[in-house]
């Protein structure tokens, strides 16, 4: 079982674990229903849509590495809100991060909370952020926003846990390449306590 809190848990057999990269899953998730999407928002959206159709999950769990501002390397953050950080139609009179004419709020609130984990706001975009300056989000990744949006539209509960691999600063690429391989063990400690 995946236990979020005293009231809410889901069978592992009905859970879809979604990663951008196999290196983020490691061998820890080989016994589960997992989907490796590839990097970026478009790849994530395509892969999740196919996986929902094929596997019909009762819970979607997005796990992966991310930059973090105000967190320590190795922290696991539960993302409950999402921003499409590279959406910029301000020149057309729309607000920063607003998707024009979509009716989707700038801050998408579609993440389950998990007991004993810090919460974060995840900014997803198709760039590896190495000069974090935006204060609207404090977790930086490349896939979570479309996953959260699709889960919301399909009415499937969504949990997003991010392993902080770097601080989205100038050393982010070097830090990420070292830290990414530690993510699966951190997720195992949180999700599979009985294993």
Secondary structure, DSSP 8 states (H G I E B T S, - for coil): -EE-SSS-EE-GGGEEEEES-HHHHTTTTTTSEEEE--SSHHHHHHHHHHHHHHH--SEEEEEEEEEESSS-TT-EEEEEEEEETT---GGGT--TT--TTS---SSEE-----TT-EEEEEEE-SS--SS---SS-SEEESSHHHHHHHHHHTT-EEEEEEEEEE-SSTTHHHHHHHHGGGHHHHHHHHH-TT-
